[in-house]
Amino acid sequence: MYFRENNIHMKTSSKNFIFAKGGRKEAVARIRLYNMGKASIDGVELKKGDIFVNSKPIQEYFRFSAYAPIYNKFILDTGISGKYPFSIKVEGGGLAGQLDAVILGMARALDKLDREQYHKVLRNHGYLTRDARERERRKVGMGGKARRKKQSPKR
């Protein structure tokens, strides 16, 4: 709900979630960690322990078998299994980059929720560190790739 006060638009909200963002390469994840009250996504009621990525359960969105151990390890390391519902919107990049962005965002949200309980665990496992590696740009005169050299003529 918006209201106007002294020509300044202010937004009032009764937030029952903690917001955090995570990024990796071109992927950006926006995380909502619901810590109280009821929450729903597209008419589906969230229960404790539910993690929805782009309105799909995390197992369905990251469906390849190589991704499951990565997010399951995060859940086990932090001990949040069955505690909090997460709603995640992720866009850009590929699935691997999106998964890393989701984990970073979830770690930041947990750190905001209870710094004393989660910060040391998250820091020790490296979940709060953003992977700064980015795609190398394509150079001019390199035959379409970043490091490839054009083939020189034989004669």
Backbone as JSON Lines, residues from 0, in Angstrom:
{"i":0,"aa":"M","n":[0.84,-1.17,0.0],"ca":[0.0,0.0,0.0],"c":[0.88,1.24,0.0]}
{"i":1,"aa":"Y","n":[0.6,2.16,-0.89],"ca":[1.35,3.39,-0.98],"c":[0.53,4.53,-0.4]}
{"i":2,"aa":"F","n":[1.19,5.46,0.23],"ca":[0.52,6.69,0.63],"c":[1.49,7.84,0.46]}
{"i":3,"aa":"R","n":[0.93,9.04,0.4],"ca":[1.73,10.21,0.11],"c":[1.83,11.09,1.33]}
{"i":4,"aa":"E","n":[3.05,11.47,1.64],"ca":[3.26,12.35,2.79],"c":[4.33,13.35,2.41]}
{"i":5,"aa":"N","n":[4.0,14.61,2.4],"ca":[4.92,15.69,2.06],"c":[5.6,15.46,0.7]}
{"i":6,"aa":"N","n":[4.81,15.08,-0.29],"ca":[5.27,14.84,-1.65],"c":[6.33,13.74,-1.75]}
{"i":7,"aa":"I","n":[6.36,12.87,-0.78],"ca":[7.28,11.74,-0.8],"c":[6.45,10.47,-0.78]}
{"i":8,"aa":"H","n":[6.69,9.61,-1.75],"ca":[5.98,8.34,-1.78],"c":[6.64,7.38,-0.81]}
{"i":9,"aa":"M","n":[5.85,6.81,0.06],"ca":[6.38,5.85,1.01],"c":[5.59,4.55,0.87]}
{"i":10,"aa":"K","n":[6.27,3.46,1.03],"ca":[5.62,2.17,0.92],"c":[5.51,1.55,2.3]}
{"i":11,"aa":"T","n":[4.32,1.16,2.66],"ca":[4.14,0.46,3.92],"c":[3.96,-1.02,3.61]}
{"i":12,"aa":"S","n":[4.58,-1.85,4.38],"ca":[4.43,-3.28,4.16],"c":[4.55,-4.0,5.48]}
{"i":13,"aa":"S","n":[3.88,-5.1,5.55],"ca":[4.0,-5.95,6.72],"c":[4.82,-7.16,6.28]}
{"i":14,"aa":"K","n":[6.13,-6.97,6.18],"ca":[7.01,-8.02,5.69],"c":[7.14,-9.12,6.72]}
{"i":15,"aa":"N","n":[6.96,-10.34,6.29],"ca":[7.21,-11.47,7.15],"c":[8.34,-12.33,6.57]}
{"i":16,"aa":"F","n":[9.24,-11.66,5.83],"ca":[10.35,-12.38,5.22],"c":[11.62,-11.53,5.3]}
{"i":17,"aa":"I","n":[12.74,-12.2,5.1],"ca":[14.04,-11.54,5.02],"c":[14.5,-11.67,3.58]}
{"i":18,"aa":"F","n":[14.95,-10.55,3.01],"ca":[15.36,-10.51,1.61],"c":[16.88,-10.52,1.51]}
{"i":19,"aa":"A","n":[17.4,-11.27,0.54],"ca":[18.84,-11.27,0.27],"c":[19.04,-11.55,-1.21]}
{"i":20,"aa":"K","n":[20.21,-11.14,-1.72],"ca":[20.55,-11.38,-3.11],"c":[21.86,-12.14,-3.19]}
{"i":21,"aa":"G","n":[21.95,-12.99,-4.2],"ca":[23.18,-13.71,-4.46],"c":[23.5,-13.64,-5.94]}
{"i":22,"aa":"G","n":[24.78,-13.7,-6.27],"ca":[25.16,-13.62,-7.67],"c":[26.33,-14.52,-7.99]}
{"i":23,"aa":"R","n":[26.4,-14.95,-9.24],"ca":[27.53,-15.75,-9.73],"c":[27.54,-15.63,-11.24]}
{"i":24,"aa":"K","n":[28.65,-15.18,-11.81],"ca":[28.75,-14.92,-13.24],"c":[27.61,-14.0,-13.67]}
{"i":25,"aa":"E","n":[26.73,-14.46,-14.56],"ca":[25.62,-13.62,-15.01],"c":[24.32,-13.9,-14.26]}
{"i":26,"aa":"A","n":[24.34,-14.86,-13.34],"ca":[23.13,-15.27,-12.63],"c":[22.91,-14.39,-11.4]}
{"i":27,"aa":"V","n":[21.65,-14.02,-11.17],"ca":[21.26,-13.25,-9.99],"c":[20.08,-13.95,-9.34]}
{"i":28,"aa":"A","n":[20.2,-14.18,-8.03],"ca":[19.13,-14.84,-7.28],"c":[18.6,-13.88,-6.23]}
{"i":29,"aa":"R","n":[17.27,-13.75,-6.17],"ca":[16.61,-12.94,-5.14],"c":[15.91,-13.9,-4.18]}
{"i":30,"aa":"I","n":[16.28,-13.84,-2.93],"ca":[15.85,-14.81,-1.93],"c":[14.89,-14.17,-0.95]}
{"i":31,"aa":"R","n":[13.83,-14.89,-0.63],"ca":[12.94,-14.52,0.47],"c":[12.93,-15.68,1.46]}
{"i":32,"aa":"L","n":[13.38,-15.41,2.68],"ca":[13.36,-16.39,3.75],"c":[12.22,-16.0,4.68]}
{"i":33,"aa":"Y","n":[11.19,-16.83,4.73],"ca":[10.02,-16.53,5.56],"c":[10.28,-17.04,6.96]}
{"i":34,"aa":"N","n":[10.25,-16.13,7.93],"ca":[10.58,-16.52,9.29],"c":[9.37,-16.52,10.22]}
{"i":35,"aa":"M","n":[8.24,-16.01,9.77],"ca":[7.04,-16.04,10.61],"c":[5.82,-15.84,9.72]}
{"i":36,"aa":"G","n":[4.69,-16.18,10.24],"ca":[3.46,-15.98,9.48],"c":[3.32,-16.96,8.34]}
{"i":37,"aa":"K","n":[2.33,-16.73,7.51],"ca":[2.05,-17.62,6.38],"c":[2.55,-16.98,5.1]}
{"i":38,"aa":"A","n":[2.96,-17.84,4.19],"ca":[3.42,-17.37,2.89],"c":[2.91,-18.33,1.82]}
{"i":39,"aa":"S","n":[2.68,-17.78,0.63],"ca":[2.25,-18.63,-0.47],"c":[2.87,-18.14,-1.77]}
{"i":40,"aa":"I","n":[3.09,-19.08,-2.67],"ca":[3.62,-18.78,-3.99],"c":[2.63,-19.33,-5.01]}
{"i":41,"aa":"D","n":[2.1,-18.46,-5.84],"ca":[1.14,-18.85,-6.88],"c":[0.01,-19.69,-6.31]}
{"i":42,"aa":"G","n":[-0.46,-19.31,-5.14],"ca":[-1.58,-20.0,-4.52],"c":[-1.21,-21.25,-3.74]}
{"i":43,"aa":"V","n":[0.08,-21.64,-3.75],"ca":[0.53,-22.81,-3.01],"c":[1.08,-22.35,-1.67]}
{"i":44,"aa":"E","n":[0.54,-22.91,-0.59],"ca":[0.97,-22.54,0.76],"c":[2.35,-23.13,1.04]}
{"i":45,"aa":"L","n":[3.26,-22.28,1.54],"ca":[4.61,-22.75,1.88],"c":[4.61,-23.37,3.27]}
{"i":46,"aa":"K","n":[5.27,-24.52,3.39],"ca":[5.44,-25.16,4.68],"c":[6.91,-25.02,5.09]}
{"i":47,"aa":"K","n":[7.19,-25.28,6.37],"ca":[8.57,-25.2,6.83],"c":[9.42,-26.21,6.07]}
{"i":48,"aa":"G","n":[10.58,-25.75,5.62],"ca":[11.48,-26.62,4.88],"c":[11.3,-26.58,3.38]}
{"i":49,"aa":"D","n":[10.25,-25.93,2.88],"ca":[10.03,-25.83,1.44],"c":[11.01,-24.83,0.82]}
{"i":50,"aa":"I","n":[11.6,-25.2,-0.29],"ca":[12.46,-24.29,-1.04],"c":[11.95,-24.29,-2.48]}
{"i":51,"aa":"F","n":[11.41,-23.14,-2.9],"ca":[10.88,-23.0,-4.24],"c":[11.78,-22.07,-5.04]}
{"i":52,"aa":"V","n":[12.19,-22.53,-6.23],"ca":[13.0,-21.74,-7.14],"c":[12.16,-21.49,-8.38]}
{"i":53,"aa":"N","n":[11.89,-20.24,-8.68],"ca":[11.04,-19.86,-9.82],"c":[9.74,-20.66,-9.82]}
{"i":54,"aa":"S","n":[9.09,-20.7,-8.68],"ca":[7.79,-21.36,-8.46],"c":[7.82,-22.88,-8.64]}
{"i":55,"aa":"K","n":[9.0,-23.48,-8.6],"ca":[9.13,-24.94,-8.66],"c":[9.93,-25.39,-7.45]}
{"i":56,"aa":"P","n":[9.68,-26.6,-6.94],"ca":[10.53,-27.13,-5.88],"c":[11.99,-27.2,-6.36]}
{"i":57,"aa":"I","n":[12.91,-27.03,-5.44],"ca":[14.34,-26.96,-5.81],"c":[14.79,-28.24,-6.52]}
{"i":58,"aa":"Q","n":[14.22,-29.4,-6.13],"ca":[14.6,-30.66,-6.78],"c":[14.16,-30.69,-8.23]}
{"i":59,"aa":"E","n":[13.06,-30.02,-8.52],"ca":[12.54,-29.99,-9.88],"c":[13.28,-28.99,-10.75]}
{"i":60,"aa":"Y","n":[13.66,-27.85,-10.17],"ca":[14.35,-26.81,-10.94],"c":[15.78,-27.24,-11.25]}
{"i":61,"aa":"F","n":[16.52,-27.68,-10.22],"ca":[17.88,-28.19,-10.41],"c":[17.78,-29.72,-10.47]}
{"i":62,"aa":"R","n":[17.28,-30.24,-11.59],"ca":[16.9,-31.64,-11.67],"c":[18.06,-32.57,-11.99]}
{"i":63,"aa":"F","n":[19.2,-32.07,-12.43],"ca":[20.33,-32.94,-12.76],"c":[20.96,-33.49,-11.49]}
{"i":64,"aa":"S","n":[21.37,-34.74,-11.55],"ca":[21.85,-35.43,-10.35],"c":[23.13,-34.8,-9.78]}
{"i":65,"aa":"A","n":[23.87,-34.05,-10.59],"ca":[25.1,-33.43,-10.1],"c":[24.82,-32.24,-9.18]}
{"i":66,"aa":"Y","n":[23.63,-31.65,-9.28],"ca":[23.32,-30.47,-8.49],"c":[22.76,-30.8,-7.11]}
{"i":67,"aa":"A","n":[22.1,-31.93,-6.96],"ca":[21.45,-32.28,-5.69],"c":[22.43,-32.33,-4.52]}
{"i":68,"aa":"P","n":[23.61,-32.95,-4.66],"ca":[24.52,-32.97,-3.51],"c":[24.99,-31.58,-3.08]}
{"i":69,"aa":"I","n":[25.03,-30.63,-4.01],"ca":[25.52,-29.29,-3.69],"c":[24.54,-28.57,-2.76]}
{"i":70,"aa":"Y","n":[23.26,-28.52,-3.14],"ca":[22.32,-27.82,-2.26],"c":[21.96,-28.64,-1.03]}
{"i":71,"aa":"N","n":[22.01,-29.98,-1.13],"ca":[21.78,-30.8,0.06],"c":[22.89,-30.63,1.09]}
{"i":72,"aa":"K","n":[24.13,-30.48,0.63],"ca":[25.25,-30.24,1.54],"c":[25.07,-28.92,2.28]}
{"i":73,"aa":"F","n":[24.61,-27.88,1.55],"ca":[24.35,-26.6,2.2],"c":[23.29,-26.74,3.29]}
{"i":74,"aa":"I","n":[22.22,-27.46,2.99],"ca":[21.13,-27.65,3.95],"c":[21.62,-28.42,5.18]}
{"i":75,"aa":"L","n":[22.43,-29.45,4.96],"ca":[22.94,-30.23,6.08],"c":[23.96,-29.45,6.91]}
{"i":76,"aa":"D","n":[24.87,-28.72,6.25],"ca":[25.89,-27.96,6.96],"c":[25.28,-26.9,7.86]}
{"i":77,"aa":"T","n":[24.22,-26.26,7.4],"ca":[23.61,-25.19,8.18],"c":[22.55,-25.71,9.14]}
{"i":78,"aa":"G","n":[22.05,-26.9,8.93],"ca":[21.05,-27.48,9.82],"c":[19.68,-26.83,9.68]}
{"i":79,"aa":"I","n":[19.31,-26.4,8.48],"ca":[18.02,-25.71,8.28],"c":[16.96,-26.63,7.72]}
{"i":80,"aa":"S","n":[17.23,-27.92,7.65],"ca":[16.27,-28.85,7.09],"c":[14.97,-28.82,7.9]}
{"i":81,"aa":"G","n":[13.89,-28.44,7.24],"ca":[12.59,-28.4,7.89],"c":[12.35,-27.22,8.8]}
{"i":82,"aa":"K","n":[13.18,-26.18,8.7],"ca":[13.03,-25.02,9.6],"c":[12.36,-23.82,8.95]}
{"i":83,"aa":"Y","n":[12.82,-23.43,7.75],"ca":[12.35,-22.2,7.13],"c":[11.94,-22.46,5.69]}
{"i":84,"aa":"P","n":[10.87,-21.8,5.25],"ca":[10.54,-21.84,3.82],"c":[11.29,-20.74,3.07]}
{"i":85,"aa":"F","n":[11.76,-21.07,1.87],"ca":[12.46,-20.12,1.01],"c":[11.69,-19.97,-0.29]}
{"i":86,"aa":"S","n":[11.61,-18.74,-0.77],"ca":[11.08,-18.46,-2.1],"c":[12.19,-17.76,-2.86]}
{"i":87,"aa":"I","n":[12.56,-18.3,-4.01],"ca":[13.72,-17.81,-4.75],"c":[13.33,-17.52,-6.19]}
{"i":88,"aa":"K","n":[13.74,-16.36,-6.67],"ca":[13.63,-16.01,-8.09],"c":[15.05,-15.87,-8.62]}
{"i":89,"aa":"V","n":[15.37,-16.62,-9.66],"ca":[16.72,-16.58,-10.21],"c":[16.62,-16.38,-11.71]}
{"i":90,"aa":"E","n":[17.55,-15.6,-12.25],"ca":[17.55,-15.34,-13.69],"c":[18.98,-15.12,-14.17]}
{"i":91,"aa":"G","n":[19.19,-15.34,-15.44],"ca":[20.5,-15.12,-16.05],"c":[21.43,-16.3,-15.88]}
{"i":92,"aa":"G","n":[22.41,-16.4,-16.77],"ca":[23.42,-17.42,-16.66],"c":[22.9,-18.81,-16.93]}
{"i":93,"aa":"G","n":[23.69,-19.8,-16.57],"ca":[23.31,-21.19,-16.73],"c":[22.92,-21.78,-15.39]}
{"i":94,"aa":"L","n":[22.57,-23.05,-15.38],"ca":[22.09,-23.68,-14.15],"c":[23.15,-23.74,-13.07]}
{"i":95,"aa":"A","n":[24.4,-24.0,-13.42],"ca":[25.46,-24.09,-12.42],"c":[25.68,-22.73,-11.75]}
{"i":96,"aa":"G","n":[25.71,-21.67,-12.54],"ca":[25.85,-20.33,-11.98],"c":[24.65,-19.94,-11.14]}
{"i":97,"aa":"Q","n":[23.46,-20.34,-11.6],"ca":[22.25,-20.05,-10.84],"c":[22.25,-20.76,-9.49]}
{"i":98,"aa":"L","n":[22.73,-22.0,-9.46],"ca":[22.79,-22.75,-8.21],"c":[23.75,-22.08,-7.23]}
{"i":99,"aa":"D","n":[24.9,-21.63,-7.71],"ca":[25.85,-20.93,-6.84],"c":[25.26,-19.61,-6.33]}
{"i":100,"aa":"A","n":[24.51,-18.91,-7.19],"ca":[23.87,-17.67,-6.77],"c":[22.8,-17.93,-5.71]}
{"i":101,"aa":"V","n":[22.05,-19.01,-5.87],"ca":[21.01,-19.37,-4.9],"c":[21.62,-19.68,-3.55]}
{"i":102,"aa":"I","n":[22.71,-20.45,-3.54],"ca":[23.34,-20.82,-2.27],"c":[23.92,-19.6,-1.58]}
{"i":103,"aa":"L","n":[24.55,-18.7,-2.33],"ca":[25.08,-17.48,-1.73],"c":[23.95,-16.63,-1.14]}
{"i":104,"aa":"G","n":[22.85,-16.49,-1.87],"ca":[21.71,-15.71,-1.38],"c":[21.08,-16.33,-0.15]}
{"i":105,"aa":"M","n":[20.94,-17.66,-0.13],"ca":[20.38,-18.33,1.05],"c":[21.29,-18.14,2.26]}
{"i":106,"aa":"A","n":[22.6,-18.2,2.04],"ca":[23.55,-17.99,3.13],"c":[23.44,-16.58,3.68]}
{"i":107,"aa":"R","n":[23.31,-15.6,2.79],"ca":[23.17,-14.21,3.25],"c":[21.87,-14.0,4.02]}
{"i":108,"aa":"A","n":[20.8,-14.64,3.57],"ca":[19.52,-14.52,4.27],"c":[19.6,-15.13,5.66]}
{"i":109,"aa":"L","n":[20.21,-16.31,5.78],"ca":[20.37,-16.93,7.09],"c":[21.25,-16.09,8.0]}
{"i":110,"aa":"D","n":[22.28,-15.46,7.43],"ca":[23.16,-14.59,8.21],"c":[22.39,-13.38,8.74]}
{"i":111,"aa":"K","n":[21.48,-12.84,7.93],"ca":[20.64,-11.73,8.39],"c":[19.67,-12.17,9.47]}
{"i":112,"aa":"L","n":[19.15,-13.38,9.33],"ca":[18.15,-13.89,10.26],"c":[18.72,-14.04,11.67]}
{"i":113,"aa":"D","n":[19.82,-14.75,11.79],"ca":[20.41,-14.99,13.11],"c":[21.92,-15.08,12.95]}
{"i":114,"aa":"R","n":[22.58,-13.94,13.08],"ca":[24.03,-13.86,12.85],"c":[24.81,-14.72,13.84]}
{"i":115,"aa":"E","n":[24.4,-14.73,15.08],"ca":[25.14,-15.47,16.1],"c":[25.12,-16.97,15.84]}
{"i":116,"aa":"Q","n":[24.0,-17.48,15.37],"ca":[23.87,-18.91,15.16],"c":[24.52,-19.38,13.87]}
{"i":117,"aa":"Y","n":[24.36,-18.63,12.79],"ca":[24.74,-19.11,11.47],"c":[26.06,-18.56,10.93]}
{"i":118,"aa":"H","n":[26.49,-17.39,11.36],"ca":[27.61,-16.72,10.71],"c":[28.89,-17.56,10.72]}
{"i":119,"aa":"K","n":[29.24,-18.11,11.85],"ca":[30.49,-18.87,11.95],"c":[30.47,-20.11,11.05]}
{"i":120,"aa":"V","n":[29.35,-20.82,11.05],"ca":[29.21,-22.02,10.2],"c":[29.3,-21.64,8.73]}
{"i":121,"aa":"L","n":[28.57,-20.6,8.34],"ca":[28.56,-20.17,6.94],"c":[29.94,-19.71,6.49]}
{"i":122,"aa":"R","n":[30.63,-18.96,7.34],"ca":[31.96,-18.46,7.0],"c":[32.97,-19.61,6.9]}
{"i":123,"aa":"N","n":[32.92,-20.54,7.85],"ca":[33.88,-21.65,7.84],"c":[33.73,-22.55,6.62]}
{"i":124,"aa":"H","n":[32.51,-22.74,6.14],"ca":[32.29,-23.56,4.95],"c":[32.42,-22.77,3.66]}
{"i":125,"aa":"G","n":[32.62,-21.45,3.74],"ca":[32.84,-20.64,2.56],"c":[31.58,-20.23,1.83]}
{"i":126,"aa":"Y","n":[30.42,-20.32,2.49],"ca":[29.17,-19.98,1.81],"c":[28.93,-18.48,1.69]}
{"i":127,"aa":"L","n":[29.61,-17.67,2.48],"ca":[29.39,-16.22,2.42],"c":[30.35,-15.52,1.47]}
{"i":128,"aa":"T","n":[31.25,-16.27,0.85],"ca":[32.23,-15.7,-0.07],"c":[31.7,-15.79,-1.49]}
{"i":129,"aa":"R","n":[31.63,-14.64,-2.18],"ca":[31.17,-14.65,-3.56],"c":[32.31,-15.07,-4.46]}
{"i":130,"aa":"D","n":[32.03,-15.96,-5.38],"ca":[33.02,-16.4,-6.36],"c":[33.13,-15.3,-7.41]}
{"i":131,"aa":"A","n":[34.24,-14.59,-7.43],"ca":[34.39,-13.4,-8.25],"c":[34.77,-13.69,-9.7]}
{"i":132,"aa":"R","n":[34.99,-14.96,-10.04],"ca":[35.41,-15.26,-11.41],"c":[34.28,-14.94,-12.39]}
{"i":133,"aa":"E","n":[34.65,-14.27,-13.46],"ca":[33.68,-13.88,-14.48],"c":[34.17,-14.39,-15.83]}
{"i":134,"aa":"R","n":[33.27,-14.38,-16.79],"ca":[33.61,-14.79,-18.14],"c":[34.61,-13.8,-18.74]}
{"i":135,"aa":"E","n":[35.63,-14.33,-19.4],"ca":[36.63,-13.46,-20.03],"c":[36.08,-12.9,-21.33]}
{"i":136,"aa":"R","n":[36.3,-11.63,-21.55],"ca":[35.73,-11.01,-22.74],"c":[36.48,-11.44,-23.98]}
{"i":137,"aa":"R","n":[35.77,-11.38,-25.1],"ca":[36.33,-11.74,-26.39],"c":[37.21,-10.6,-26.9]}
{"i":138,"aa":"K","n":[38.41,-10.93,-27.33],"ca":[39.33,-9.91,-27.83],"c":[39.23,-9.79,-29.35]}
{"i":139,"aa":"V","n":[39.53,-8.62,-29.84],"ca":[39.49,-8.36,-31.27],"c":[40.65,-9.1,-31.94]}
{"i":140,"aa":"G","n":[40.38,-9.7,-33.08],"ca":[41.43,-10.35,-33.86],"c":[41.82,-11.72,-33.35]}
{"i":141,"aa":"M","n":[40.99,-12.31,-32.5],"ca":[41.34,-13.61,-31.92],"c":[40.47,-14.74,-32.48]}
{"i":142,"aa":"G","n":[39.83,-14.54,-33.6],"ca":[39.08,-15.61,-34.23],"c":[37.82,-16.01,-33.48]}
{"i":143,"aa":"G","n":[37.22,-15.09,-32.77],"ca":[35.94,-15.35,-32.15],"c":[35.98,-15.86,-30.72]}
{"i":144,"aa":"K","n":[37.15,-16.15,-30.18],"ca":[37.26,-16.64,-28.8],"c":[38.17,-15.72,-28.0]}
{"i":145,"aa":"A","n":[38.19,-15.9,-26.69],"ca":[38.95,-15.01,-25.82],"c":[40.46,-15.2,-25.99]}
{"i":146,"aa":"R","n":[40.93,-16.45,-26.08],"ca":[42.37,-16.7,-26.1],"c":[42.86,-17.41,-27.36]}
{"i":147,"aa":"R","n":[41.96,-17.82,-28.2],"ca":[42.35,-18.54,-29.4],"c":[43.08,-17.61,-30.37]}
{"i":148,"aa":"K","n":[44.12,-18.11,-30.99],"ca":[44.82,-17.35,-32.02],"c":[44.32,-17.8,-33.38]}
{"i":149,"aa":"K","n":[44.3,-16.88,-34.32],"ca":[43.93,-17.25,-35.68],"c":[45.04,-18.14,-36.26]}
{"i":150,"aa":"Q","n":[44.62,-19.06,-37.1],"ca":[45.6,-19.94,-37.73],"c":[46.4,-19.16,-38.76]}
{"i":151,"aa":"S","n":[47.71,-19.31,-38.7],"ca":[48.55,-18.6,-39.68],"c":[48.66,-19.43,-40.96]}
{"i":152,"aa":"P","n":[48.8,-18.8,-42.11],"ca":[48.92,-19.56,-43.35],"c":[50.24,-20.34,-43.4]}
{"i":153,"aa":"K","n":[50.19,-21.47,-44.08],"ca":[51.37,-22.34,-44.12],"c":[52.43,-21.79,-45.08]}
{"i":154,"aa":"R","n":[51.99,-21.23,-46.2],"ca":[52.97,-20.74,-47.17],"c":[52.65,-19.32,-47.55]}
